[in-house]
Amino acid sequence: MAYPHVHNMADAGEVMLGPVGREVFGIAQMLFLVFVMGSHVLTFSIMMNTITNHGTCSIVFGFIGHVAFFSFISELHTPSTYPRALFLLQGCDTIMYLTVSVVIYRYAGASVTSPALGSTSPPLPKVAYGIAIPTIVIAGVINGHVAAKYVYVRLFRGTDRMSKRSWGSFGLWAIIVVILWIAAWIIAEAIPVFNDLLALISALFASWFTYGLSGVFWLFLNKGRHFSSPRKIFLTILNAIIFCCGAAICGLGLYASGKAIHADATSSNGSFSCADNSKSSA
């Protein structure tokens, strides 16, 4: 709440590093969102091919995470209530992810496919993907909305198009959405193996938006007080470690995902192919 005008990662970057930070953080946020949208395009394609016995070639979709927190806070009537909602969200997320991962690993073992819904025997994958359709679509719409909103606000902040309802405003919004989803589709088709795309996104973007930048933000907000008390010293060391973890995940993850993409380039169905991708990789 120290900088209430912050609407997205680009604004946070501008607070810390000026115009250069705004551009770097803004570009990184957009790339992250579009790549994650691409992962959902691929997931939706796998889902449709599973349900229809490869009756679908490729369709569109998306995902959301820490990179969208600023955008959500900016839309709240009372932003000061967001930390409580965030604690509840992260608590539920952690419990759900742990429960799901333990159950899947218990019954699928080390040979679990990616996405994991394909680990079950027929006809359960069709049932599982059918139940997951609302989640897949809703997550895609939210992620696409956050990405489009960043572009729209960046282009028209300070103008009447931010609040004016007109066919021109709706048309511009539609154009932005279409362009972003086309870019996401291109990414999904260029890296057709779900596990490889997810690994690349996690290493290149999630490592920073989830870990690295969290440490940087805390260190910036507490500048000049890092060693003012034993508690601050502990938190300073902790956030420095979190930053280093993010950097390590990025470097090692990029190396591993790069090797995997190279190895799968010859063994998979290939980029921009209508081949059946429902047989997910282990």
C-alpha positions in Angstrom: 0.0 0.0 0.0 3.1 2.3 0.0 2.5 3.2 -3.7 -1.2 3.2 -4.3 -0.8 4.4 -7.9 0.9 1.1 -8.9 -1.3 -0.6 -11.4 1.0 -3.3 -12.8 4.6 -4.6 -12.8 5.7 -1.8 -15.1 4.6 0.8 -12.6 6.5 -1.1 -9.9 9.5 -1.1 -12.1 9.2 2.7 -12.6 9.1 3.3 -8.9 12.3 1.4 -8.3 14.3 2.1 -11.5 12.6 5.0 -13.3 11.6 4.9 -17.0 14.1 2.1 -17.7 12.5 -0.1 -15.0 9.0 0.7 -16.4 10.0 -0.6 -19.9 11.9 -3.7 -18.6 9.2 -4.8 -16.1 6.4 -4.0 -18.6 7.9 -6.0 -21.4 8.7 -8.9 -19.0 5.1 -8.9 -17.7 3.7 -9.0 -21.2 6.0 -11.8 -22.3 5.1 -13.8 -19.2 1.4 -13.4 -19.7 1.5 -14.2 -23.4 3.7 -17.3 -22.9 1.4 -18.5 -20.1 -1.6 -17.9 -22.4 0.3 -20.0 -24.9 0.6 -22.8 -22.4 -3.2 -22.8 -22.0 -3.7 -22.8 -25.8 -1.7 -26.0 -25.8 -3.5 -27.4 -22.8 -6.9 -26.7 -24.4 -5.7 -28.4 -27.6 -4.6 -31.5 -25.6 -8.0 -31.5 -23.8 -10.0 -31.3 -27.0 -7.9 -34.0 -28.7 -8.4 -36.3 -25.7 -12.2 -35.8 -25.5 -12.8 -35.9 -29.3 -10.2 -38.7 -30.1 -8.1 -36.2 -32.1 -11.0 -34.5 -33.7 -9.5 -31.0 -32.9 -6.5 -29.3 -34.3 -5.8 -26.3 -32.0 -7.8 -23.9 -29.9 -7.2 -20.9 -27.5 -6.9 -20.4 -23.7 -4.8 -19.0 -20.5 -3.5 -18.8 -16.8 -2.8 -16.4 -14.0 -0.4 -15.8 -11.1 1.6 -13.4 -9.1 2.2 -11.1 -12.1 -1.5 -10.1 -11.9 -1.6 -9.1 -8.2 -1.1 -5.4 -8.8 -3.9 -5.4 -11.4 -6.3 -7.0 -9.0 -5.4 -4.6 -6.1 -5.9 -1.6 -8.3 -9.6 -2.6 -9.0 -10.5 -3.1 -5.3 -12.8 -0.7 -3.6 -10.7 -1.0 -0.4 -7.2 -2.1 -1.4 -6.1 -2.4 2.2 -8.2 -5.6 2.5 -6.2 -7.4 -0.2 -3.5 -8.9 2.1 -6.2 -10.9 3.9 -7.6 -12.2 0.6 -4.1 -13.0 -0.6 -3.3 -15.0 2.5 -6.5 -17.0 2.1 -5.8 -17.6 -1.6 -2.2 -18.7 -1.1 -3.2 -20.9 1.9 -5.9 -22.7 -0.1 -3.6 -22.9 -3.1 -0.8 -24.5 -1.1 -3.2 -27.1 0.4 -4.7 -27.9 -2.9 -1.4 -28.2 -4.8 0.1 -30.5 -2.1 -3.0 -32.7 -1.9 -3.3 -33.1 -5.7 0.5 -33.7 -6.2 0.6 -36.3 -3.4 -2.5 -38.2 -4.7 -1.2 -38.1 -8.3 2.3 -39.3 -7.4 0.8 -42.0 -5.2 -1.3 -43.5 -8.0 0.7 -42.5 -11.1 4.2 -42.7 -9.8 7.2 -41.3 -11.6 5.6 -42.0 -15.0 3.0 -39.3 -14.5 2.2 -37.6 -17.8 2.0 -33.8 -18.4 -0.7 -32.6 -18.1 -1.4 -35.1 -15.3 -5.0 -35.7 -16.3 -3.7 -38.0 -19.0 -2.2 -40.4 -16.5 -5.5 -42.2 -16.0 -6.7 -45.1 -18.1 -9.6 -44.7 -20.6 -12.2 -43.4 -20.4 -11.2 -41.4 -17.3 -9.1 -38.8 -19.2 -12.1 -37.7 -21.2 -14.2 -37.4 -18.0 -11.4 -35.5 -16.2 -10.8 -33.1 -19.0 -14.6 -32.6 -19.4 -14.9 -31.6 -15.7 -11.8 -29.3 -16.1 -13.3 -27.4 -19.1 -14.8 -24.5 -17.0 -11.5 -24.1 -15.1 -9.4 -24.1 -18.2 -11.7 -21.6 -20.0 -12.1 -19.2 -17.0 -8.4 -19.2 -16.3 -7.7 -18.4 -19.9 -10.2 -15.5 -20.0 -8.7 -14.0 -16.8 -5.2 -14.2 -18.0 -6.1 -12.7 -21.4 -8.0 -9.9 -19.6 -5.0 -9.0 -17.5 -2.7 -8.9 -20.5 -5.1 -6.9 -22.6 -5.8 -4.5 -19.7 -2.0 -3.8 -19.3 -1.7 -2.9 -23.0 -4.9 -0.8 -22.9 -3.9 1.1 -19.8 -0.4 1.7 -21.1 -1.7 3.1 -24.4 -4.6 5.2 -23.1 -3.8 6.2 -19.5 -4.7 9.8 -18.9 -7.2 9.9 -21.8 -11.0 9.7 -21.8 -10.8 6.2 -23.3 -10.1 4.9 -19.8 -13.6 5.5 -18.7 -15.5 6.3 -21.9 -17.8 3.6 -23.3 -17.9 3.8 -27.1 -17.7 1.6 -30.1 -14.1 2.9 -30.7 -13.0 1.8 -27.2 -14.7 -1.6 -27.6 -13.0 -2.0 -31.0 -9.6 -1.1 -29.7 -10.0 -3.6 -26.8 -11.1 -6.3 -29.2 -8.1 -5.7 -31.5 -5.7 -5.9 -28.5 -7.3 -9.2 -27.3 -7.1 -10.8 -30.8 -3.5 -9.8 -31.3 -2.5 -11.2 -27.9 -4.2 -14.5 -28.5 -2.7 -14.9 -31.9 0.7 -14.4 -30.3 -0.2 -17.0 -27.7 -1.3 -19.5 -30.3 2.0 -19.0 -32.2 4.0 -19.8 -29.1 1.9 -22.9 -28.3 2.4 -24.2 -31.9 6.1 -23.4 -31.9 6.7 -25.4 -28.6 4.1 -28.2 -28.9 5.3 -30.3 -25.9 3.4 -29.1 -22.8 6.1 -30.0 -20.3 8.7 -28.1 -22.3 6.6 -25.0 -22.6 5.7 -25.1 -19.0 9.4 -25.5 -18.0 10.5 -22.6 -20.2 7.8 -20.3 -18.7 8.7 -21.3 -15.2 12.4 -20.8 -15.7 12.3 -17.6 -17.7 9.4 -15.7 -16.0 7.9 -17.5 -12.9 11.3 -17.7 -11.2 11.4 -13.9 -11.1 7.8 -12.9 -10.7 7.3 -15.6 -8.0 10.6 -15.5 -6.1 13.3 -13.0 -7.4 11.1 -9.9 -7.6 9.4 -10.6 -4.2 12.8 -10.3 -2.6 13.7 -7.2 -4.5 10.4 -5.5 -3.6 10.9 -6.2 0.1 14.4 -4.9 0.0 13.3 -1.8 -1.8 10.4 -1.0 0.5 12.7 -1.4 3.5 15.7 0.5 2.1 17.7 2.1 4.9 16.2 -0.2 7.6 17.7 -3.5 6.5 19.8 -3.9 9.7 17.8 -1.7 12.1 16.7 -4.6 14.3 17.2 -8.4 14.7 13.9 -9.0 12.9 14.9 -6.8 10.0 18.3 -8.5 9.7 16.6 -11.9 9.6 14.1 -10.7 6.9 16.9 -9.0 4.9 18.8 -12.2 4.8 15.7 -14.2 4.0 14.7 -12.0 1.1 18.3 -12.0 -0.3 18.1 -15.8 -0.2 14.8 -15.7 -2.0 16.2 -13.5 -4.7 19.2 -15.8 -5.2 16.8 -18.8 -5.4 14.9 -17.1 -8.2 18.1 -16.4 -10.1 19.3 -20.0 -9.6 16.0 -21.4 -10.8 16.1 -19.1 -13.8 19.6 -20.1 -14.9 19.4 -23.8 -14.2 15.8 -24.0 -15.5 16.7 -22.3 -18.8 19.5 -24.8 -19.3 17.3 -27.8 -18.6 14.3 -26.6 -20.6 16.6 -25.7 -23.5 18.0 -29.2 -23.6 14.5 -30.7 -23.3 13.1 -28.6 -26.2 16.1 -29.5 -28.4 15.7 -33.2 -27.5 12.0 -33.2 -28.2 12.2 -31.2 -31.4 12.9 -34.5 -33.3 10.9 -36.9 -31.2 7.6 -34.9 -30.9 5.0 -34.2 -33.6 6.8 -31.0 -34.6 5.9 -27.3 -34.6 2.7 -26.1 -36.3 1.4 -29.6 -36.7 -2.2 -30.9 -36.5 -0.9 -34.3 -35.2 -2.6 -35.8 -32.1 -1.0 -34.2 -29.0 -3.3 -35.9 -26.5 -0.6 -38.6 -25.8 1.1 -36.2 -23.4 4.8 -36.7 -22.6 5.9 -38.3 -19.3 
